[in-house]
Amino acid sequence: LSDRFILTNRNFDVQYAHLYAERLGAMRKMVAKAAENHLDSKVPIKKMNDLVSNVECILIGILFKQMV
C-alpha cells in the first residue's frame, strides 16, 4: 500500500535547499573561524570544487543524502 508515497517527479524546487544555502551563506565565516579555533590551523578550509584526493582538509558545505 506504499506505492502512493513513491516519488515519480524528482523536482527539488519544493525542497528546502534554498533555505540551507541561505543559512550556509550567512554562517560560513563563523563556522570557518570556529573550525580554525578548534582544529589544527595548518589544515586548509576548502570548497567542494577545490577538493583533491588524499589531502586532509576542512570542508564546509551542505550534505545531500538521496534516500530511495
C-alpha positions in Angstrom: 0.0 0.0 0.0 3.0 2.3 0.0 3.1 2.8 -3.8 1.2 6.1 -3.4 4.2 7.5 -1.5 6.9 6.8 -4.1 8.0 10.0 -5.8 8.0 10.0 -9.6 8.7 13.6 -10.0 12.3 14.5 -9.0 11.7 18.2 -8.7 13.8 19.6 -5.9 12.4 23.1 -6.1 9.9 22.2 -3.4 12.6 21.1 -1.0 14.4 23.2 1.5 17.7 23.5 -0.4 17.3 27.3 -0.8 17.0 27.7 2.9 20.0 25.6 3.6 22.0 27.6 1.0 21.0 30.9 2.7 21.9 29.5 6.1 25.3 28.3 4.9 26.0 31.7 3.2 25.1 33.5 6.5 27.2 31.2 8.7 30.1 30.2 6.6 32.6 32.8 8.0 31.5 32.0 11.6 31.8 28.2 11.0 35.2 28.6 9.4 36.5 30.7 12.3 35.2 28.1 14.8 36.9 25.3 12.8 40.2 27.2 12.8 40.0 27.7 16.6 39.2 24.0 17.4 41.3 22.2 14.8 44.9 22.4 13.6 45.2 25.7 11.8 47.5 24.1 9.3 44.6 22.1 7.8 43.1 24.2 4.9 39.5 25.0 4.6 38.3 24.1 1.1 35.1 24.1 -1.0 33.8 21.1 -2.9 35.2 22.1 -6.2 38.7 22.6 -4.7 39.0 19.0 -3.2 42.0 16.9 -4.0 42.2 13.1 -3.3 44.1 12.1 -0.2 44.7 15.6 1.1 43.4 16.5 4.5 41.2 19.5 4.7 38.2 21.0 6.4 35.0 21.0 4.2 32.1 23.3 5.0 29.0 22.8 2.9 25.6 21.2 2.6 25.3 17.4 2.7 22.6 15.9 0.4 21.5 12.3 1.1 19.4 10.7 -1.5 17.0 8.3 0.2 15.5 5.7 -2.1 
